[in-house]
Amino acid sequence: MAGSWPFTLRGTLLGLTVLLGLWVVACAPADLDITPTPEPTALPTSTPTPTPPPASAAENQRVLETIVESFPVQLSGGGSEWRPDPSKADSGREIPRVTVPGGVALELHYTERLGGQFSVTFGVFDDAEDAFEHYEWIRGIRSVLENGKPREDFPTPNIFGQGLYGSIALVQIDQIFIEVSVSLFTTPVNPLRSLAQGAVNHVLGLQEEINASTAESATASDEDYLAAVLSLLPSQLFAGSQWNLDVARNETVQRPLPGMNDGDGVRVYYKEQTGGAFRLTYGVFQSEAAAQANYERIRDIREGLDEENGEADFPQPHVFGSGLYGSVALFRLDRFFLEVLIERAPGTTADPILRIARMALDTLTQAREKVSF
């Protein structure tokens, strides 16, 4: 018996534990939730679809590259010769640490033989308003500019300041932002003014080239739009009857189309087996005013368009008309123009002008979206 007492004690303790557990359960409130808390399930993640950059971003990048690639590799300022600092980023070039919302920018780092350091940042924006907004933002976060002052011999807006953490100049020229920052100089004269003058003169000297590049880009975008129109137009369509591209007539169309001042366009012909024929003319102009002038010119020379005759579910301005020489519809959307001209209606169906006009407008809209107008 003496050797069995541990088993008796163990059994007693086990019995007490069971009784205690039953007592706790019996005394627990009826509404007590003792269900184990489930582990949270991780939400599925998805990779977001990247948003393509706007067309203006490509143009801004092109202007920035024009400025940066032609910027001198050797500069004079404060009695020193400055060269690109290869120890900084990619051969002295890097995207600024301070983000540039709404634009593109690049910072160029320079040094001189005694260890002086400065950088120049060029930023390019969609317009002067965006560039000024960035100018004001940078001005607000640069402590050395708190007591800065503008210089009369620089384009406005501009501001120059210096303090314990170096010297900084900001200048805005149209849609271009310039920041020159001298963090260390070893010469008796602070080189800020002369270095800023060099950066400003560089941009001013490129203004004509930049404007020409912008105009060329706009022309290229217009060409892209017209190419998109041609790619989207169907070779065969149904509008009351079957219509097919008239290959023979399309081969004789010349560009630019006559009378389209300050613009360009394409013309496409369709035919129908019973003798029906219509043509579509798409135009894109340098401005809304030029597009409106063309709209009014065509309206004046087309018979049956003397009075406005519109359809409620078509965009304004537009006009429909008919006469001895067929039926016609004209549209202007921003700086885009469209004419639908039914030269001969098919002999077996009603005038298809409304159906064809809707198809032609859909093509215009899709082409604008395709080239990010």
C-alpha positions in Angstrom: 0.0 0.0 0.0 2.8 2.4 0.7 4.0 2.1 -2.9 0.6 3.0 -4.4 -0.1 6.3 -2.8 1.2 8.5 -5.7 -1.4 6.9 -7.9 -4.2 7.5 -5.3 -3.1 11.2 -5.0 -2.9 11.6 -8.8 -6.4 10.2 -9.1 -7.7 12.5 -6.5 -6.2 15.6 -8.1 -7.6 14.5 -11.5 -11.0 14.1 -10.0 -10.9 17.6 -8.4 -9.8 19.1 -11.8 -12.8 17.6 -13.6 -15.2 18.7 -10.8 -13.8 22.3 -11.0 -14.2 22.4 -14.7 -17.8 21.2 -14.5 -18.5 23.9 -11.8 -17.1 26.6 -14.0 -19.2 25.6 -16.9 -22.3 25.3 -14.7 -21.8 28.8 -13.2 -21.0 30.6 -16.5 -23.5 33.1 -17.8 -25.9 31.7 -20.4 -24.7 34.3 -23.0 -21.0 33.8 -22.5 -19.3 33.3 -25.9 -16.5 30.8 -25.4 -16.1 30.0 -29.1 -12.4 30.4 -30.1 -11.8 33.5 -32.2 -10.9 32.5 -35.7 -7.7 33.6 -37.3 -8.3 36.5 -39.8 -8.2 35.4 -43.4 -5.8 37.4 -45.5 -7.6 39.3 -48.3 -6.6 38.4 -51.8 -4.3 40.9 -53.4 -4.3 41.9 -57.0 -1.7 43.7 -59.1 -3.1 47.1 -60.3 -3.2 47.7 -64.0 -0.7 50.5 -64.7 -2.3 53.7 -66.1 -0.7 54.8 -69.4 0.9 58.2 -69.1 -0.9 61.1 -70.8 0.4 62.3 -74.2 1.7 65.5 -72.6 4.1 63.4 -70.5 6.0 62.2 -73.5 6.2 65.8 -74.9 7.5 67.1 -71.5 10.1 64.4 -71.5 11.2 65.3 -75.0 11.6 69.0 -74.0 13.5 68.0 -70.8 15.9 65.8 -72.9 16.4 68.7 -75.3 17.5 70.9 -72.4 19.6 68.4 -70.5 21.4 66.8 -73.5 22.7 70.1 -74.7 23.6 71.6 -71.3 27.4 72.3 -71.2 29.7 69.7 -69.5 32.0 72.5 -68.4 30.8 75.7 -66.8 32.5 78.8 -65.4 31.3 80.4 -62.2 32.9 82.3 -59.3 36.3 82.0 -60.9 36.2 78.2 -61.0 35.6 75.7 -63.8 32.8 73.2 -63.0 32.4 69.7 -64.5 29.9 66.9 -64.0 30.4 65.1 -60.6 30.7 61.4 -61.5 30.4 60.4 -57.8 26.8 61.5 -57.8 24.1 59.1 -59.0 24.4 58.2 -62.7 27.4 60.3 -63.9 26.1 63.3 -62.0 22.5 62.9 -63.1 19.5 61.8 -61.0 15.8 62.4 -60.6 15.3 65.0 -57.9 14.7 63.6 -54.4 11.8 66.0 -54.1 9.0 64.7 -56.3 7.7 66.8 -59.2 4.0 66.2 -59.4 2.5 67.0 -62.8 5.9 67.3 -64.6 9.3 65.7 -65.3 12.6 66.8 -63.9 16.3 65.9 -63.8 19.0 67.2 -61.4 22.6 67.6 -62.7 25.5 67.6 -60.2 28.8 69.5 -60.8 32.0 69.9 -58.9 35.3 71.8 -59.2 38.9 70.9 -58.5 38.9 72.3 -54.9 35.8 70.4 -53.9 33.0 72.9 -54.6 29.6 71.4 -55.3 26.5 72.7 -57.0 23.5 71.2 -58.8 21.0 72.5 -61.3 17.5 71.0 -61.7 15.4 71.5 -64.8 11.7 70.7 -64.6 9.2 70.7 -67.5 5.4 71.0 -67.0 2.2 70.9 -69.1 1.8 74.7 -68.8 3.1 77.8 -67.0 0.5 77.5 -64.2 1.7 74.0 -63.2 5.3 75.2 -63.4 4.5 78.2 -61.1 2.7 75.9 -58.6 5.9 73.8 -58.4 8.0 77.0 -58.1 5.9 78.2 -55.1 6.1 74.8 -53.5 9.9 74.5 -53.7 10.2 78.1 -52.5 8.2 77.2 -49.4 10.3 74.2 -48.4 13.8 75.8 -49.0 14.7 77.4 -45.7 17.5 79.6 -47.3 14.8 81.3 -49.4 12.8 82.5 -46.4 14.5 85.9 -46.7 15.3 85.5 -50.4 14.8 88.4 -52.9 14.2 88.5 -56.6 16.8 89.9 -59.1 15.7 92.4 -61.8 18.2 91.0 -64.3 16.5 87.6 -64.4 13.2 86.4 -65.9 10.3 86.6 -63.4 9.3 84.9 -61.2 12.7 84.4 -59.6 14.2 84.4 -56.1 17.7 84.2 -54.7 18.7 83.3 -51.2 21.6 82.1 -49.1 22.2 80.8 -45.5 24.0 78.2 -43.4 22.9 75.4 -45.8 24.1 76.9 -49.0 22.7 79.2 -51.7 19.7 78.7 -53.9 18.1 80.4 -56.9 14.7 79.5 -58.4 13.6 80.8 -61.9 10.5 80.0 -64.0 10.4 80.5 -67.7 7.0 79.6 -69.2 6.5 75.9 -68.5 10.1 75.3 -67.4 11.3 75.4 -63.8 15.0 75.9 -62.9 16.7 75.5 -59.5 20.4 76.2 -59.0 21.8 75.1 -55.6 25.3 75.8 -54.5 26.1 73.6 -51.4 29.8 74.4 -51.2 32.2 76.9 -53.0 35.9 77.6 -52.4 36.2 80.8 -54.3 36.0 84.3 -52.8 32.9 85.1 -54.8 29.7 83.1 -54.5 29.1 81.5 -57.9 25.3 81.3 -57.6 24.4 84.3 -59.8 26.8 83.4 -62.6 25.8 79.7 -62.6 22.1 80.6 -62.5 22.6 83.0 -65.4 24.2 80.2 -67.4 21.3 77.9 -66.8 18.7 80.6 -67.7 20.6 81.6 -70.8 20.7 78.0 -71.9 16.9 77.6 -71.7 16.3 81.0 -73.4 18.6 80.0 -76.2 16.6 76.8 -76.7 13.1 78.5 -76.7 12.8 78.5 -80.5 13.9 74.9 -80.7 11.5 73.9 -77.9 8.6 75.7 -79.5 9.4 74.0 -82.8 9.6 70.6 -81.1 6.2 71.2 -79.4 4.6 72.2 -82.7 6.1 69.1 -84.4 4.7 66.9 -81.7 1.3 68.4 -82.1 1.4 67.8 -85.8 2.5 64.2 -85.2 -0.4 63.7 -82.8 -2.8 65.0 -85.4 -1.3 62.5 -87.9 -1.8 59.8 -85.3 -5.4 60.7 -85.0 -6.1 60.6 -88.7 -4.2 57.3 -89.0 -6.4 56.0 -86.2 -9.5 57.1 -88.1 -8.5 55.1 -91.1 -7.6 52.0 -89.1 -11.0 52.1 -87.3 -13.3 52.7 -90.3 -14.8 49.3 -91.4 -14.3 48.1 -94.9 -17.9 46.9 -95.0 -20.9 48.2 -93.0 -24.7 47.8 -92.9 -26.9 50.9 -92.9 -30.2 49.9 -94.4 -28.2 48.1 -97.1 -24.7 46.8 -97.5 -21.9 49.4 -98.1 -18.3 48.7 -99.1 -15.2 50.8 -99.4 -14.9 52.3 -102.8 -11.3 51.4 -103.5 -11.0 53.1 -106.8 -12.2 56.5 -105.5 -10.2 56.3 -102.3 -7.0 55.9 -104.3 -7.5 59.3 -105.9 -7.9 61.3 -102.7 -5.2 63.8 -102.2 -3.8 65.3 -99.0 -3.9 67.9 -97.6 -7.6 68.3 -98.5 -8.3 71.6 -100.3 -9.7 74.4 -98.2 -8.7 73.0 -94.8 -6.8 76.0 -93.5 -4.8 75.4 -90.3 -5.8 71.8 -90.4 -5.6 68.4 -92.1 -8.0 65.7 -93.0 -8.8 62.4 -94.6 -11.7 61.5 -96.9 -13.1 58.0 -97.4 -15.6 56.8 -100.0 -18.2 54.0 -99.8 -20.5 52.5 -102.4 -23.6 50.3 -102.4 -24.6 47.7 -105.0 -27.7 49.6 -106.2 -25.7 52.8 -106.9 -25.7 54.4 -103.5 -22.6 56.4 -102.6 -21.4 58.4 -99.6 -18.2 59.9 -98.3 -16.8 60.8 -94.9 -14.5 63.7 -94.3 -12.6 63.9 -91.0 -10.6 67.0 -90.1 -8.3 68.0 -87.2 -7.3 71.7 -86.7 -4.9 73.7 -84.7 -7.6 75.3 -82.6 -11.4 75.1 -82.0 -11.7 78.5 -83.8 -10.1 77.0 -87.0 -12.3 74.0 -86.8 -15.4 76.2 -86.3 -14.4 78.3 -89.3 -14.2 75.2 -91.5 -17.6 74.0 -90.1 -19.2 77.3 -91.1 -17.4 77.4 -94.5 -18.8 73.9 -95.4 -22.2 74.8 -94.1 -22.4 77.9 -96.3 -21.6 76.0 -99.5 -23.7 72.9 -98.9 -27.2 73.1 -100.3 -29.9 72.4 -97.7 -28.0 73.7 -94.7 -29.2 77.3 -94.8 -31.1 76.7 -91.6 -30.0 74.8 -88.5 -31.7 71.4 -88.4 -30.3 69.3 -85.6 -31.0 66.0 -83.8 -31.4 66.0 -80.0 -29.1 63.1 -79.3 -26.1 64.3 -81.4 -23.4 66.6 -80.0 -23.5 70.3 -80.7 -22.7 72.0 -82.9 -24.1 70.0 -85.7 -26.5 70.4 -88.6 -28.4 68.0 -91.0 -29.8 69.0 -94.4 -30.8 67.6 -97.8 -31.2 68.9 -101.3 -30.9 68.1 -105.0 -27.4 66.8 -104.5 -28.0 64.4 -101.6 -28.1 64.7 -97.8 -25.4 66.0 -95.5 -24.5 66.2 -91.8 -21.8 68.4 -90.3 -20.3 68.1 -86.8 -17.6 69.9 -84.8 -16.2 68.5 -81.5 -13.5 70.7 -80.0 -11.0 71.1 -82.8 -12.3 68.1 -84.8 -14.6 68.3 -87.8 -16.7 65.6 -89.5 -18.8 65.7 -92.7 -21.1 62.9 -93.7 -22.2 63.4 -97.3 -24.7 61.0 -98.9 -24.1 61.6 -102.6 -26.6 59.1 -103.8 -29.1 57.3 -101.6 -29.6 53.6 -102.3 -32.6 53.0 -104.5 -34.2 50.3 -102.2 -34.0 51.9 -98.7 -34.6 55.2 -97.0 -31.9 57.8 -96.6 -29.3 56.3 -94.3 -27.8 59.6 -93.1 -28.6 59.1 -89.4 -27.2 55.6 -89.2 -24.0 56.5 -91.0 -23.6 59.7 -89.0 -23.7 57.7 -85.7 -21.1 55.2 -87.0 -18.9 58.0 -88.2 -19.1 59.9 -84.8 -18.3 56.7 -83.0 -15.2 56.3 -85.1 -14.2 59.9 -84.3 -14.6 59.3 -80.6 -12.6 56.0 -80.6 -9.8 57.6 -82.6 -9.5 60.5 -80.1 -9.3 58.0 -77.2 -6.8 55.8 -79.1 -4.3 58.6 -79.3 -5.2 60.2 -75.9 -6.7 63.4 -77.2 
